[in-house]
Amino acid sequence: MVTTTTIPIQNDSYPKSKVNKTTTPTCEAPATRFIYQQSEFEYSVHSPGSRFGRELGTVFPTLSTKQLKEILVIPVIQRCEYDMVGITQQVNHERDDKLEIFVSWGKAVVERLKSIGMWADIMDPASGFPIYTEAGPTPYPDVQGTQTLTRYDIQNVGCCHILLHPTWKSKIYPSTMFTTAPADILVKVINEFV
């Protein structure tokens, strides 16, 4: 039996909101860890705020204004064995494995949310474009988006930004899910797969 663990994020005392009315992001569900396919995950659920939400319109151009106001952003981080800053055969192999595991988990959660009438999608971390929804002109930057929502530090390495998890540092694989499902329903659905 696998249990989930709620992990306090750097500021989990955000006010709760039902709809994206504020200009700043709010945390709807604090960082929670679970195991899926022998990979340790951590996710948190955020209402992105009106400005961030409007910017998502270029990522998801087919969403209605109402959907963009209701959208939740779910940064999903997998713990890695290797430091993802490196470029070695082991790092590349682990990066590929983490991508496959995220897509497998994400597709299961998205399909379940869709089966109960909710919109949801996951980003392909390799391209920054949605897997299910028609892509807009703008890719979604997982690292910058996660940093904005969680306030985790980033490290500049050449032209890349590397997200630094408070515990796992740069031994992580970041990715993102989006949905218009209420946070409590989303958490229940995620718990079905852990």
C-alpha positions as CSV (number, residue, x, y, z in Angstrom):
1,M,0.0,0.0,0.0
2,V,1.3,3.4,-1.0
3,T,0.6,6.5,1.1
4,T,0.8,10.1,0.1
5,T,2.7,12.6,2.2
6,T,1.8,16.3,2.3
7,I,4.9,18.4,2.4
8,P,4.7,22.1,3.4
9,I,5.9,24.3,0.5
10,Q,7.8,27.5,1.2
11,N,4.6,29.4,1.6
12,D,1.5,27.2,1.9
13,S,-0.5,29.8,3.7
14,Y,-1.9,31.3,0.5
15,P,-5.5,32.3,0.7
16,K,-7.8,29.7,-0.9
17,S,-9.8,30.7,-4.0
18,K,-12.4,29.0,-6.2
19,V,-11.8,31.0,-9.3
20,N,-8.8,32.8,-10.7
21,K,-9.8,36.3,-9.4
22,T,-6.5,37.5,-7.9
23,T,-3.6,38.9,-9.8
24,T,-1.1,36.7,-7.9
25,P,-1.0,32.8,-7.8
26,T,-2.6,31.0,-4.9
27,C,-1.8,27.6,-3.5
28,E,-4.9,25.4,-3.6
29,A,-3.3,22.1,-2.4
30,P,0.2,22.0,-0.7
31,A,3.1,19.9,-2.0
32,T,2.3,16.2,-1.7
33,R,4.5,13.2,-2.4
34,F,3.7,9.8,-3.8
35,I,5.3,6.9,-5.6
36,Y,4.2,5.9,-9.1
37,Q,6.1,3.2,-11.1
38,Q,8.9,3.2,-8.5
39,S,9.4,7.0,-9.1
40,E,9.0,9.5,-6.3
41,F,6.7,12.4,-7.3
42,E,5.8,15.7,-5.7
43,Y,2.9,17.9,-6.9
44,S,1.1,21.0,-5.7
45,V,-2.0,22.7,-7.0
46,H,-2.1,26.4,-7.9
47,S,-4.6,28.9,-9.1
48,P,-2.3,30.9,-11.4
49,G,-3.8,34.4,-10.9
50,S,-5.3,36.5,-13.6
51,R,-2.1,37.6,-15.3
52,F,-0.5,34.2,-15.4
53,G,-3.9,32.8,-16.5
54,R,-4.2,35.2,-19.4
55,E,-0.7,34.2,-20.6
56,L,-1.9,30.6,-20.6
57,G,-4.3,31.6,-23.4
58,T,-1.4,31.5,-25.8
59,V,-0.5,28.0,-24.7
60,F,-4.2,26.8,-24.9
61,P,-5.9,29.0,-27.5
62,T,-9.0,26.8,-27.7
63,L,-9.9,27.3,-24.1
64,S,-12.8,29.6,-23.3
65,T,-12.4,32.7,-21.1
66,K,-14.3,30.9,-18.4
67,Q,-12.0,27.9,-18.6
68,L,-8.9,30.1,-18.4
69,K,-10.3,31.7,-15.3
70,E,-10.9,28.3,-13.7
71,I,-7.6,26.7,-14.8
72,L,-5.4,25.1,-12.2
73,V,-1.7,24.6,-12.7
74,I,-0.1,21.5,-11.2
75,P,3.7,21.5,-11.1
76,V,4.8,17.9,-11.0
77,I,8.4,17.1,-9.9
78,Q,10.0,13.6,-10.0
79,R,13.1,12.9,-7.8
80,C,16.1,11.8,-9.8
81,E,19.1,9.7,-9.0
82,Y,21.4,11.9,-11.1
83,D,21.9,15.7,-11.1
84,M,20.0,16.8,-14.2
85,V,22.4,19.6,-14.8
86,G,24.9,17.1,-16.3
87,I,25.0,15.8,-19.8
88,T,26.0,12.1,-19.6
89,Q,24.6,8.9,-20.9
90,Q,23.2,8.1,-17.4
91,V,21.5,11.5,-17.1
92,N,20.0,11.3,-20.6
93,H,18.7,7.8,-19.9
94,E,17.2,8.9,-16.6
95,R,15.6,12.0,-18.3
96,D,14.0,9.8,-20.9
97,D,12.7,7.4,-18.2
98,K,11.2,10.2,-16.2
99,L,9.5,11.6,-19.3
100,E,7.9,8.2,-20.0
101,I,6.8,7.8,-16.4
102,F,5.3,11.3,-16.2
103,V,3.4,10.8,-19.5
104,S,2.1,7.4,-18.3
105,W,0.9,8.9,-15.0
106,G,-0.4,12.1,-16.6
107,K,-2.4,10.4,-19.3
108,A,-4.0,8.2,-16.7
109,V,-5.0,11.2,-14.6
110,V,-6.1,13.3,-17.6
111,E,-8.3,10.4,-19.0
112,R,-9.9,9.9,-15.6
113,L,-10.7,13.7,-15.3
114,K,-12.1,13.7,-18.8
115,S,-14.3,10.7,-18.0
116,I,-16.0,12.8,-15.3
117,G,-16.5,15.8,-17.6
118,M,-13.5,17.9,-16.7
119,W,-10.9,19.4,-19.0
120,A,-7.3,18.5,-18.4
121,D,-4.0,18.3,-20.2
122,I,-0.3,17.6,-19.6
123,M,2.7,19.3,-21.1
124,D,5.3,17.4,-23.0
125,P,8.3,18.6,-21.0
126,A,10.6,18.0,-24.0
127,S,8.6,20.4,-26.3
128,G,6.6,22.6,-23.9
129,F,3.4,21.9,-25.9
130,P,0.2,20.2,-24.7
131,I,-0.3,16.5,-25.4
132,Y,-4.2,16.6,-25.8
133,T,-5.2,20.1,-26.6
134,E,-4.4,22.0,-29.8
135,A,-1.2,23.8,-29.2
136,G,-0.9,27.6,-29.4
137,P,2.0,29.6,-30.6
138,T,3.7,29.7,-27.2
139,P,5.3,26.7,-25.4
140,Y,4.8,26.4,-21.7
141,P,8.1,26.8,-19.7
142,D,7.9,24.2,-17.0
143,V,10.9,25.5,-15.0
144,Q,9.8,29.2,-15.0
145,G,6.2,28.3,-14.4
146,T,7.0,26.1,-11.5
147,Q,9.4,28.7,-10.1
148,T,6.7,31.4,-10.3
149,L,4.1,29.2,-8.5
150,T,6.3,27.5,-5.8
151,R,9.0,30.1,-5.4
152,Y,11.7,27.4,-5.6
153,D,15.1,28.8,-6.5
154,I,16.6,28.5,-10.0
155,Q,20.2,28.2,-11.2
156,N,21.4,29.6,-14.5
157,V,23.5,27.1,-16.4
158,G,24.5,28.6,-19.8
159,C,21.3,29.5,-21.5
160,C,19.2,27.1,-19.4
161,H,17.4,27.7,-16.1
162,I,17.6,24.7,-13.7
163,L,14.9,24.4,-11.0
164,L,16.3,23.8,-7.5
165,H,14.0,21.8,-5.2
166,P,14.4,22.7,-1.5
167,T,15.3,19.1,-0.6
168,W,16.2,17.4,-3.9
169,K,18.1,20.3,-5.4
170,S,18.8,19.8,-9.1
171,K,18.2,16.0,-9.0
172,I,14.7,16.5,-10.3
173,Y,12.6,16.2,-13.5
174,P,9.9,19.0,-13.6
175,S,6.7,18.8,-15.6
176,T,3.2,20.3,-15.5
177,M,-0.4,19.3,-15.6
178,F,-3.4,21.7,-16.1
179,T,-7.1,21.2,-15.4
180,T,-10.3,23.1,-14.8
181,A,-11.4,20.5,-12.2
182,P,-11.8,21.9,-8.7
183,A,-8.7,21.1,-6.5
184,D,-10.5,18.7,-4.2
185,I,-11.7,16.6,-7.2
186,L,-8.2,16.7,-8.8
187,V,-6.6,15.4,-5.5
188,K,-9.1,12.6,-5.3
189,V,-8.4,11.5,-8.8
190,I,-4.6,11.7,-8.3
191,N,-5.1,9.5,-5.2
192,E,-6.7,6.8,-7.4
193,F,-3.4,6.3,-9.1
194,V,-1.0,6.1,-6.2
